[in-house]
């Protein structure tokens, strides 16, 4: 007798559901796309406990006929395609006929739907793929689907769900993307009875971006509308001075479908590469319209990835279009005119930023000179930013260094620097350290400090070194009863997306405990009023935005202690001097002294090495003396 058997239908359905339904956000995506395909103008999403307890999506689309209600839950049953050729001319979001069958195999579903040609709605309730109840009811035109008890019959899947905040974060990303893709539809999102998101549905993309991502982004948008060969690009790019630390705000849409595609992200990032700082990501809302035959949306069961048949051409077109659009718009930092006619830069702009903008847009000399003059005479930000590398280091005055001198006057011959320091020894007081003294020799590549010790020649990573120093200072400050915080003269207003606001809501106590005090300012906006003293020279806005992004990327449940430790590590990392940053002699010496006062001068908080050692024996052996 053979051993190969046909799996029961319910088992096959649960296996297939694993490909389509990965988490609560997967259900939200499928239900929203069904509503859009049904011609809905208003879509309301209600979530409880990150989707574990309840997911409800209600729309005012054309509804489902009573005769089709049961068929809608059969696998591979759909009204959107009929034969294989339809896959090459897809204009609907759904087409596989798997969504409802997959959901009902791992959850309890209740659907109420009234077709636009019917006078009565039908209510149907299913669990585990089986119909529990079906009856006529009164309702408005449209469909309402409620999903409860997700993964009740697959406990292993339920176990691997993340925290409520993380799961809702994924849901919020889905809703934000779908709302942006469909600015003519009104979306409302609720979590645990709190309204998180509401879009106007007036067909104006910029208004939708404002509602979803906030005014800071909406006020810095540059429209793009270009057609090249068989590709049409439209939407908005954000000005280069407004960026994010991850790709969270790079949104791409192909033929109206929100997609993830590494090629499109790379093309945009390449176009921005000389305008934004390394490691930062641009903010874009790019709509790509191509012939459906050139796009394969059937790559993944969840339809979240696509492949292009002529990828290199599409890459080149996007890169060129984005670059040209930015070039045609003045990328210099804008100045706001207040009611009292005083000038306030949207953001401190360093001389390097101005030079970079000038190289990028050589024809706008008058704009460059104006911006440069404003930075020198009005805000003083040039001098402040040039001196910023002195932050967080306590050192004696270095009379040999003058920040107002030209860079060539400050540079010294390396051999001269060695001679100046060869007889200066500094004792080390750390009883745990292997070294008892050091001589400072110099800085190389503007990133590493060379010191001689009784253990040999050491090359110290200046960023990792100060990260260790600041982490221990932050940690000591954090454990004080009376933490040293500094009230901001001008509170910093930060507008958050729905996802980011939920992150802040979840970790509010932990964030405030490390010395960052803020209050709600309405409409997903917070007002930063106090920061730790050790952050006084840092960009408050960037630090907070990156901290929130870091918490959003955590992705798993953490104790309060773990969250706080991670935040301290992150703040220390972002507050430290960077590789490529020149230091004066006194700054370097003080950095080494402070490093050896820490508990572990050899590793940064992320466990990366702070220094490497080359012993005298290794040097002599390498040079053939031994």
C-alpha positions in Angstrom: 0.0 0.0 0.0 1.4 3.4 -0.9 2.4 6.0 1.7 1.7 9.1 -0.2 -1.7 10.5 0.7 -3.8 13.5 -0.3 -3.9 16.0 2.5 -7.4 16.9 3.9 -8.7 20.3 2.7 -8.5 22.0 6.1 -4.8 21.0 6.4 -4.0 22.2 2.9 -5.8 25.5 3.6 -3.8 26.1 6.8 -0.5 25.4 4.9 -1.5 27.8 2.2 -2.6 30.4 4.7 0.9 30.5 6.1 2.1 32.0 2.8 -0.6 34.6 2.6 -1.3 35.4 6.3 2.0 36.1 8.1 0.6 38.4 10.8 -2.4 40.7 11.5 -1.1 43.3 9.0 -1.4 40.7 6.2 -5.2 40.4 6.9 -5.6 44.2 7.0 -3.8 44.5 3.6 -6.0 41.8 1.9 -9.2 43.3 3.3 -8.4 46.8 2.3 -7.5 45.8 -1.2 -10.8 43.9 -1.5 -12.6 47.1 -0.4 -10.7 49.2 -3.0 -11.5 46.7 -5.8 -15.1 46.9 -4.7 -15.2 50.6 -5.5 -15.3 51.9 -1.9 -15.0 55.6 -1.2 -14.7 55.3 2.6 -12.8 52.6 4.4 -12.7 52.3 8.2 -10.3 50.0 10.0 -10.6 49.1 13.7 -7.9 47.2 15.5 -7.7 45.8 19.0 -4.5 44.6 20.7 -2.4 45.0 17.6 -4.8 42.7 15.7 -4.7 39.8 18.0 -8.2 40.3 19.4 -10.0 42.0 16.6 -9.6 43.3 13.0 -12.6 45.0 11.5 -12.7 46.6 8.0 -15.8 48.3 6.8 -16.4 49.9 3.4 -19.1 51.4 1.3 -18.2 49.5 -1.9 -20.7 47.8 -4.2 -21.0 44.8 -1.8 -21.4 41.0 -2.6 -24.4 39.4 -4.0 -26.2 37.0 -1.6 -25.6 34.1 -4.0 -21.8 34.7 -4.0 -21.4 35.1 -0.2 -20.4 31.5 0.4 -18.3 31.2 -2.8 -16.2 34.2 -1.6 -14.6 31.9 1.0 -13.6 29.2 -1.4 -9.9 29.0 -2.4 -9.1 30.3 -5.8 -12.5 31.9 -6.2 -12.4 35.4 -7.5 -14.4 37.9 -9.7 -11.2 39.6 -10.9 -9.7 37.3 -13.5 -11.0 34.4 -15.6 -8.0 32.9 -17.5 -4.2 33.0 -17.6 -4.1 35.9 -20.0 -5.7 38.1 -17.4 -2.5 37.9 -15.3 -0.7 39.9 -18.0 -3.1 42.8 -17.8 -3.9 43.2 -14.2 -5.6 46.4 -13.0 -7.2 45.1 -9.8 -5.2 44.7 -6.5 -6.5 41.2 -5.8 -6.6 38.4 -8.2 -5.4 35.1 -6.6 -8.7 34.3 -4.8 -6.8 33.1 -1.7 -7.3 35.9 0.9 -10.6 35.1 2.5 -10.0 31.3 2.3 -6.7 31.8 4.0 -8.1 34.1 6.7 -11.0 31.8 7.6 -8.7 28.8 7.9 -6.9 30.4 10.9 -9.5 32.7 12.4 -13.1 33.3 13.1 -14.8 35.6 10.5 -18.1 37.4 10.5 -19.1 39.2 7.2 -22.1 41.5 6.6 -22.5 42.5 3.0 -25.2 44.2 1.0 -24.9 44.5 -2.7 -25.8 47.8 -4.4 -28.7 46.0 -6.3 -30.1 44.4 -3.2 -32.5 45.6 -0.5 -31.2 43.3 2.2 -27.8 42.3 3.5 -26.5 38.9 4.4 -24.6 38.0 7.5 -22.4 34.9 7.5 -20.2 33.6 10.3 -17.4 31.0 9.8 -14.7 29.4 11.9 -11.9 27.1 10.7 -13.4 27.1 7.2 -16.8 25.9 8.3 -20.0 28.0 8.2 -21.5 28.5 11.7 -24.4 30.8 10.8 -25.9 32.6 7.8 -29.0 34.9 7.8 -30.4 38.0 6.2 -30.0 41.3 8.1 -30.5 45.0 7.6 -27.4 47.0 6.6 -26.2 49.8 4.4 -24.6 49.1 1.0 -21.1 47.8 1.3 -19.2 45.1 3.3 -18.1 44.8 6.9 -15.6 42.0 7.8 -14.7 41.2 11.4 -11.8 38.9 12.2 -11.4 37.5 15.7 -9.3 34.9 17.5 -6.4 34.9 14.9 -4.3 31.8 14.8 -6.5 30.0 17.4 -5.8 26.7 15.7 -2.1 27.3 15.1 -0.6 28.1 18.5 3.0 28.1 17.2 2.1 30.9 14.8 0.4 32.8 17.5 3.4 32.4 19.8 5.7 34.2 17.3 3.6 37.3 17.0 5.5 40.3 18.3 4.4 43.0 20.8 1.2 44.8 20.4 3.1 47.9 19.4 5.2 46.1 16.8 2.2 44.4 15.2 0.2 47.6 15.1 3.3 49.3 13.6 3.1 46.9 10.7 -0.6 47.5 10.3 -0.1 51.3 10.3 2.5 51.0 7.6 0.0 49.1 5.4 -2.8 51.6 6.0 -0.5 54.5 5.4 0.8 53.1 2.1 -2.8 52.2 0.9 -4.1 55.6 1.9 -1.2 57.3 0.0 -1.8 55.2 -3.0 -5.6 56.1 -3.0 -5.8 59.8 -2.2 -9.4 59.8 -3.6 -10.5 57.4 -0.8 -11.1 58.4 2.8 -9.3 56.1 5.3 -9.9 56.0 9.1 -7.8 53.9 11.4 -8.6 53.2 15.0 -6.5 51.2 17.6 -8.1 50.2 20.9 -10.9 52.8 20.2 -8.4 55.7 19.6 -8.4 57.3 16.2 -4.9 57.1 14.8 -5.3 58.2 11.2 -7.9 60.0 9.1 -7.4 61.1 5.5 -9.6 63.6 3.6 -10.3 61.5 0.5 -10.4 64.6 -1.7 -8.1 63.2 -4.4 -5.2 65.5 -3.5 -2.1 63.5 -2.9 -0.4 66.3 -0.9 -3.3 66.6 1.5 -3.2 62.9 2.1 0.6 63.0 2.7 -0.1 65.8 5.2 -2.7 63.7 7.0 -0.5 60.6 7.2 3.0 61.9 7.5 2.6 65.4 8.9 3.2 69.0 7.9 7.0 69.0 8.1 7.1 66.6 5.2 4.1 68.0 3.3 5.7 71.5 3.3 9.0 70.3 1.8 7.6 68.4 -1.2 8.8 68.8 -4.7 6.4 67.5 -7.4 7.6 65.1 -10.1 5.8 64.4 -13.3 7.9 62.9 -16.1 7.2 60.5 -18.9 10.1 58.8 -20.5 9.6 56.1 -23.1 7.0 53.7 -21.8 7.3 54.8 -18.1 5.4 57.6 -16.4 6.5 58.9 -13.1 4.5 61.2 -10.8 4.1 62.0 -7.1 6.4 63.9 -4.8 10.1 64.0 -3.7 11.1 65.6 -0.4 13.7 68.3 -0.2 17.2 66.9 0.5 17.5 68.5 4.0 14.6 66.3 5.3 15.7 62.7 5.5 15.2 59.5 7.6 17.6 57.0 9.0 15.8 54.1 7.2 13.7 53.4 4.1 10.5 53.8 6.1 9.5 56.9 4.1 10.4 55.6 0.7 7.0 54.7 -0.8 6.7 53.3 -4.3 3.5 52.5 -6.2 3.3 50.5 -9.5 0.1 51.0 -11.4 -1.5 52.1 -8.1 -0.3 49.2 -6.1 2.0 49.8 -3.1 5.1 47.7 -3.6 8.5 46.8 -2.3 11.3 46.7 -4.8 15.0 47.1 -4.1 15.7 48.4 -7.6 13.4 51.5 -7.3 14.8 52.3 -3.9 18.4 52.1 -5.2 17.6 54.3 -8.2 16.1 57.0 -6.0 18.9 56.8 -3.4 21.5 57.0 -6.2 19.9 60.2 -7.5 20.0 61.7 -3.9 23.5 60.4 -3.1 25.4 63.8 -3.4 22.7 65.8 -1.7 22.2 63.9 1.6 24.5 62.7 4.3 25.8 59.1 4.0 23.6 56.7 5.9 20.5 58.8 5.5 17.6 57.9 3.3 15.4 60.3 1.2 11.6 60.7 1.6 9.7 60.0 -1.6 6.2 59.2 -2.8 6.8 57.9 -6.3 4.0 56.5 -8.6 5.3 54.4 -11.5 2.9 53.7 -14.3 4.0 51.0 -16.9 2.3 48.6 -19.1 1.1 45.7 -16.9 2.8 43.2 -19.1 6.2 44.5 -18.0 5.4 43.9 -14.3 5.1 40.6 -12.5 3.0 41.0 -9.3 2.6 37.2 -8.9 6.1 36.8 -7.4 4.9 36.4 -3.8 1.5 35.1 -2.5 1.1 38.2 -0.5 1.7 40.3 -3.6 4.1 42.6 -1.7 7.0 42.3 -4.1 7.1 42.8 -7.9 9.6 42.2 -10.6 10.2 44.3 -13.8 11.0 42.7 -17.1 13.2 45.6 -18.2 14.7 46.5 -14.8 17.8 48.4 -16.0 15.8 50.7 -18.2 13.4 51.4 -15.3 16.3 52.0 -13.0 17.9 54.5 -15.4 14.7 56.4 -16.0 13.9 56.7 -12.3 17.4 57.9 -11.4 17.5 60.4 -14.2 14.0 61.8 -13.5 14.6 62.2 -9.8 18.0 63.8 -10.3 16.7 66.2 -12.9 13.7 67.1 -10.8 15.9 67.9 -7.8 18.3 69.9 -10.1 15.5 72.1 -11.4 14.5 73.0 -7.8 16.7 75.0 -5.5 18.0 72.5 -2.9 19.3 75.1 -0.5 17.8 75.2 3.0 14.9 77.6 3.0 14.5 80.5 5.4 11.2 81.1 7.2 10.0 84.7 7.7 8.4 85.1 11.1 5.8 87.8 12.0 8.5 89.9 13.7 10.5 89.7 10.5 13.3 87.8 12.1 14.9 85.0 10.1 15.0 81.4 11.2 16.6 78.6 9.3 14.5 75.5 9.0 17.7 73.7 9.9 21.3 74.6 10.7 23.2 74.6 7.4 26.9 74.2 7.5 29.3 75.6 5.0 29.8 72.1 3.6 26.0 71.9 2.9 26.1 75.3 1.1 29.1 74.2 -1.0 27.4 70.9 -1.8 24.2 72.7 -2.9 26.3 75.2 -4.9 28.0 72.4 -6.8 24.7 70.8 -7.4 23.1 73.9 -8.7 25.8 76.2 -10.1 23.4 78.6 -11.7 21.9 79.8 -8.4 24.8 81.9 -7.2 22.6 84.6 -5.8 20.7 82.1 -3.7 24.0 80.6 -2.4 25.4 84.0 -1.4 22.2 85.0 0.3 22.1 81.7 2.3 25.7 82.0 3.2 25.3 85.6 4.3 22.3 84.7 6.4 24.2 81.8 8.1 27.2 84.1 8.9 25.4 87.2 10.0 22.0 86.2 11.3 22.0 82.7 12.8 25.7 82.2 13.4 25.2 78.6 12.5 28.3 78.4 10.4 30.6 79.1 13.3 28.5 77.0 15.6 28.5 74.0 13.2 32.2 74.3 12.5 32.9 74.1 16.3 30.4 71.3 16.8 33.1 68.6 16.8 34.2 70.0 20.2 31.0 68.8 21.8 30.9 66.4 24.6 34.7 66.6 25.2 36.0 68.4 28.3 39.5 69.6 27.4 41.9 72.4 28.3 42.1 75.4 26.0 44.3 74.5 23.0 46.1 77.7 22.1 47.6 76.1 19.0 44.2 75.7 17.4 42.2 78.6 16.1 38.9 77.6 14.3 38.9 80.9 12.5 42.3 80.2 10.7 42.3 78.6 7.3 42.5 74.8 7.4 46.0 74.9 5.8 47.3 76.9 8.8 46.0 74.4 11.3 47.5 71.4 9.5 50.9 70.2 10.8 53.5 67.9 9.4 53.0 64.5 10.9 56.6 64.2 11.9 56.5 67.6 13.6 53.4 66.4 15.6 55.3 63.3 16.7 58.3 65.4 17.8 56.0 67.7 19.8 54.5 64.8 21.8 57.4 62.4 22.0 58.4 63.4 25.6 54.9 63.9 27.0 53.7 61.0 29.0 50.3 60.8 30.7 49.7 58.4 33.5 46.6 56.2 33.6 44.6 55.7 36.8 42.5 52.8 35.7 43.6 49.8 37.9 41.8 47.4 35.6 43.6 48.6 32.5 46.7 46.8 31.2 48.4 50.1 30.4 50.0 52.4 33.0 50.8 55.4 30.7 50.4 56.7 27.2 52.1 59.1 24.8 49.9 60.7 22.2 51.4 60.5 18.7 48.7 61.9 16.4 45.5 61.4 14.5 45.4 59.5 11.2 42.6 59.5 8.5 40.7 61.9 10.8 39.3 58.8 12.5 42.0 57.0 14.6 44.3 58.2 17.4 47.8 56.8 17.7 49.2 56.3 21.2 52.3 54.7 22.6 51.8 52.7 25.8 53.9 50.2 27.8 51.9 47.5 25.9 52.9 48.7 22.5 51.4 51.0 19.8 47.7 51.4 20.0 45.3 52.6 17.3 42.1 53.9 18.9 38.8 54.3 17.1 37.7 57.8 18.1 34.0 57.1 17.6 33.9 53.9 19.5 36.0 55.4 22.2 33.7 58.3 22.8 30.7 56.0 22.5 32.0 54.1 25.5 32.6 57.3 27.4 29.2 58.8 26.8 27.4 55.5 27.4 28.8 55.3 30.9 28.0 59.0 31.5 24.4 58.5 30.2 24.1 55.4 32.4 25.4 57.1 35.5 23.1 60.1 34.9 20.1 57.8 34.2 20.6 56.1 37.6 20.6 59.3 39.5 17.5 60.3 41.4 17.8 63.9 40.2 18.7 63.6 36.5 20.4 66.6 34.8 18.0 67.7 32.1 18.0 71.0 30.3 14.8 72.8 29.4 14.8 74.0 25.8 14.5 77.7 25.2 12.4 76.9 22.2 10.5 73.6 22.5 11.0 71.4 19.4 7.8 70.3 17.6 8.0 66.9 15.9 5.2 65.6 13.7 4.9 61.9 13.7 3.3 59.3 11.4 0.6 57.1 12.9 3.1 54.3 13.3 5.7 56.6 15.1 3.0 58.0 17.4 2.1 54.5 18.6 5.8 53.8 19.3 6.1 56.9 21.4 2.8 56.1 23.2 4.1 52.6 24.0 7.5 53.7 25.3 6.5 57.0 26.7 7.6 56.2 30.3 11.0 54.8 29.2 11.7 57.8 27.0 10.9 60.3 29.8 13.0 58.3 32.2 16.2 58.9 30.2 15.6 62.7 30.5 13.6 63.4 27.3 10.4 65.2 28.4 7.6 65.9 25.9 3.9 66.5 25.7 1.2 65.9 23.2 0.5 68.8 20.8 -2.4 67.2 19.0 -2.7 65.6 15.6 0.1 63.1 16.0 2.5 65.9 17.1 4.7 66.0 20.2 6.5 68.9 21.8 10.0 68.2 23.1 10.6 70.4 26.2 13.6 68.9 28.0 16.6 66.8 26.9 19.5 65.4 28.9 22.3 67.9 29.4 24.7 65.6 27.5 22.6 66.1 24.4 22.6 69.9 24.6 24.8 70.4 21.6 23.0 67.8 19.4 20.2 68.2 17.0 17.2 67.4 19.1 14.9 66.7 16.2 17.3 64.2 14.5 18.1 62.4 17.7 14.4 61.9 18.6 13.4 60.9 15.1 16.2 58.4 14.9 15.5 57.1 18.4 11.8 56.4 17.4 12.9 54.7 14.2 15.3 52.5 16.3 12.5 51.5 18.7 10.2 50.8 15.7 12.8 48.4 14.2 13.3 46.5 17.5 10.5 44.1 16.5 10.2 42.0 19.6 9.0 42.3 23.1 11.5 43.8 25.5 11.5 44.6 29.2 11.7 48.2 30.3 15.3 47.7 31.3 16.2 46.4 27.9 14.5 49.2 26.1 16.2 51.8 28.3 19.6 50.2 27.8 19.1 50.2 24.1 18.1 53.8 24.1 21.2 54.8 26.1 23.4 52.8 23.7 21.7 54.5 20.8 22.0 58.0 22.2 25.7 57.4 23.0 26.3 56.3 19.5 24.5 59.2 17.8 26.1 61.8 20.2 29.7 60.7 19.6 32.2 62.2 17.3 32.3 60.6 13.9 34.9 59.0 11.8 36.4 61.6 9.5 36.2 64.3 12.1 39.5 66.1 12.8 40.4 66.6 16.5 42.9 68.9 18.1 45.8 67.6 20.2 44.1 68.5 23.5 40.8 67.0 22.4 42.5 63.8 21.5 44.5 63.6 24.7 41.4 64.3 26.8 39.5 61.6 24.9 42.1 59.0 25.7 42.2 60.1 29.4 38.4 59.9 29.6 38.4 56.5 27.9 40.7 55.0 30.4 38.5 56.2 33.2 35.6 53.9 32.0 34.9 50.4 33.3 35.8 48.8 29.9 38.0 51.0 27.7 38.5 48.1 25.2 34.9 47.7 23.9 32.1 50.0 22.9 28.5 49.4 24.2 27.8 47.4 21.1 30.8 45.2 21.8 32.9 46.5 18.9 36.6 46.9 19.7 37.7 50.4 20.7 41.4 49.8 19.9 43.9 47.4 18.5 47.4 46.9 19.9 50.6 46.2 18.0 53.3 45.1 20.5 56.9 46.2 20.2 57.9 42.6 19.5 55.4 42.4 16.6 56.8 45.7 15.1 60.4 44.6 15.4 59.5 41.1 14.0 57.7 42.7 11.1 60.6 45.0 10.3 63.1 42.1 10.5 64.8 43.2 13.7 64.0 39.9 15.4 
